């Protein structure tokens, strides 16, 4: 299928995958990609249905061993990494996933998230104001990156002095989620997982002894019908909240502003009407999806677009392609900041729907509003370059002037 251009490691594809996705939706809506060993699925209706289909899962280990699914056993050196990740809810399935999500939801409530809005607004204003006072800089490094990491650190209760540790740990751990990561990246992810786990274990034990008004304390105290999170589950949950809530939000901010700069008419429309911010956030998430692909394992034989996909296969669900499907979105390659309805699937669907979606929406809205207000003349200095990864797709930097 190389003639269709699906090359997730190619810089040109990472920079603009959408023409390829358009061809794939028309010609090969479900096909096997030999280099990644995955079945690639790109139509909205198929991605939507498979995200809700319990014949697929984030993991297969609750129903089969590695050998039964034709997979090599995980290298021994990776054990600390997978122990940490599987202690959270992202890579597990029911009943474990159901139990963890129920417990975490008791602490990570909509009320708690909405209560963070004043803090998020203050932090976004400080960062945007500093960028404006300097006359510009790298919007990613100076606004997009520090905002979500500081919000999550504030939410968890991480002391201010320790917060610079979080961004490198998050980036190193997320390196494992790229396609076929080299061993060096894997070993770096393991080291970060061990260091982050050790740090959070000490912090969690401290909060158990002396609870404070933060999420780690709340998670440590939550009890439901006599059930509670184990220490490992608490740590895995905190790591998931940082990784899922940080990397994707940084990319969403950078990708969103790059889309605005490439569509100056829509940017001027937004500058003239701040009431568009909520729908603008949704459209920017759709238009250039920050996490464009999610993987699932096939637990029972399925058929997609008249193609039979066997048990034991892995599918690559192309969120970015689904979000540009003309069967669902009128004129999908056009940025329309007032688009309504906008049923994008950037946050997923089904039981693994992103728990942090409300927090991400607040962060993106407050960041966008602060920059529009405090840096109204924000303009691009140079065309940005994309990071090499595709699973978490974002820019290297975004240099601007005010």
C-alpha positions, 0 to 999 in steps of 0.5 A: 500500500506504499503507493497510497502514501501511508508512511507514518514515519515520513516527515512529509506524511506527518506534516500533512497526512490528510491527502493520503487519508482522503485517498485511503477512505475512498480506495482502502478504508481497511488495509493491512500495513506490513511495516507496522503490522497493523490494520489501518482504519480511516472512515468515521463510521468504522472508527466510531463503531470499533471504539464502542465494540467490545470485541476490541480492546486496548489490551489482550492480556485479560483473555490471552497470553502473548504467544496466543496472539502471535506476539513476542513476550515483553523484554524483561527490562520493560517490566517496570514500565508496563507495571506502571502503565497497567496499574492505571486504566488506559491499557486495561479492560473490564472488569479492572477498567470498570473498577478503576474508572469508578474509583477515580471518577469519585475524586476526579469530578466535574466539580473539581475540574470546573473549580480549577478554572480560575487557576487555569485562567490566572496561569494562562494570563501570566504566561500569555502576558509574559510572552507579550511583554517580551514581544514574542518567542516560542509559543510552545515552550513559553505558553503551551507546555508550561500551562498544562503541566502546571495545572496538573501539578497544581491539581495533583499537589506536586510542590512547586520546586518539583514541577520541572521534573514532570515535563521530561518524565512525561515526554520520555514515557510517551516515547513508548507509544510511538510506532516501533520505538527503538530500544534506546527510547524504550530504555529511556521510558523505563528509566522515567517510569521508575523515577516518576513512580518512586517520586509519586510513591513518596508523595502519595504516602505523605498525603495518606498521612497528612491529606491536603486539598489535592487530587493525590490526597483525594485518590488516597482517601476514596472508598467505594463499597469498601473498595479503594485504589491500591498504592500502585493503582494510585500512582498509575492513575497519576502518571496517566493523568500527567501523560494524557493530559499534558502531551496531547494538550501541548500539541493541541495548542501548537497545532491549533495556532498553526492552523489559525495562522494558515487561515488568517480569515478565521483568525481575524473572525475569532479576534473580532468575536470572542464568543466563538472560543468554545466552538473554535476549540472544538474545530481546532481539535477536529481540524488538526487532531493532536493524537491522530491514531489509537490502537486496539487489539482484535479479541474476536474476528471482525469485518470492517469495510468488507474486509475480514480481520482476525482475532489477534490482529492490531488495528490502527484507528485513524482519528485524524482521518475520521475527523476529516471524513466528508460523510460526516463533516461538510467541507471537512478540509475547511477550518470553520470556527463556528462549525456546529454540530461538530461530532469529532472523535478527538477524545475517543468514544466508548469506555475509554473516552478521555476522562480528562476531556473537560479539563483539556477543553478548559485549558485550551479555551483559557489559553486561546482567550488569554493570547487573543486578549493579551497578544492581539497582534500575534503573528508567525515568524517562521514556518514550524517543523513537525516532531518526528512522531505520528501517534502524538503529532505536534510541532517542534516549536512555534516562533511568534511575534506580538 
